[in-house]
Amino acid sequence: MKAPKTLFTCLFLAMLVSATLPASADVTLPNVDNKFVRVKEINPTRDAGYVVGDKLERTIILTVKKPYELIRESLPIVGYEHRYRGQVSGVELTGISVEDETFSDRSVHTIHLVYQVFKSGRVVKPAILRGEIVKLRHNGKTELRQLRFPSFNFRTSPLSVYGEVNLKSEMSPLIPPFTLSTVKEEQVLKIAAGVLALSLLGLLYILGANTWLPRMGGAFAKAYRKVGKLPDNEEGLKQAIGVVHQAMQQVAGHSVFGNNVEQFIQEKPAYQPARPEIDRFFHLSRQVFFDAKTSLELGMPAKQWLRTFCRHMRDCERGLTPDLQADLSPNLQSGAK
């Protein structure tokens, strides 16, 4: 009579213990054959320097070949706190997303995991993202297998340094000095220098009187320099007019006078913007050499006007449009008849 009573008591205790076990108790399963699975991991780019609140993103690309398939319910759960050597590691899974692709002979699962550090120590300490365990099912059979992902080791750092630190002794001779990247600033500086150089070159081309740049050694460029060197008297004025006549004949390839200006403009259309000033120049030449009684209003000394006229003609021979309004007096817009 005692044996049945004892057996009944043992069965009751076994049922009581099994009822108190959690439904999610972990069961160790045989490992799946490596020929049926392939794991590719994409880990964080650094393995040190993490402080409390930092996040580590990790991606596992799991390829499962038929006849096995992944049990989605075995994936890690958000909020699960890892343990390291039996103690809470302070690293918690805060996010998980899965992308599935199914093929005729396999299925590919891209698992994105986001972990967050929730601990801070006084010194640098090692930490680990343990290898998550997932379960696989054999199609058509009841057998289950498990697969452990590779773990990832990293180190956490304190938010502040306690006590005195001797940087000379703490720095490793194998670590190069920290430098700030100046690539962006150097690019901006080079672009600014290039724009400045082009601007100065353009300004030199427009205002320069030298002949070492293309189209800067023209006849009127030389005349501009020669007129500027002549004396400010009557003889200097006559010489200046002769210099301008010589430059105009050099450009035209023949003699140019007041009665064939139109022919000159047709042959050299680049000088069309200075047509009113060309007519005024021939009026000035006739007044100085042949008809001193004729009055011609230039708005400035004749020698100065001649130099300005040469500059306008120099702009024309360089393919530029002279600014007559800015350089000449409004009175010059109407020539002497």
Secondary structure, 3 states (H helix, E strand, C coil): CHHHHHHHHHHHHHHHHHHHCCCCCCCCCCECCHHHEEEEEECCCCCCCECCCCEEEEEEEEEEECCEEECHHHCCCCCCEEEECCEEEEEEEEEEEEEEEECCCEEEEEEEEEEEECCCCCCCEEEEECCCEEEEEECCCCCEEEEECCCEEEEECCCCCCCCCCHHHHCCCCCCCCCCCCHHHHHHHHHHHHHHHHHHHHHHHHHCCCCCCCCCCCHHHHHHHHHHHCCCCHHHHHHHHHHHHHHHHHHHCCCCCHHHHHHHHHHCHHHHHHHHHHHHHHHHHHHHHCCCCCCCCCCCCHHHHHHHHHHHHHHHHCCCCCCHHHHCCHHHHCCCC
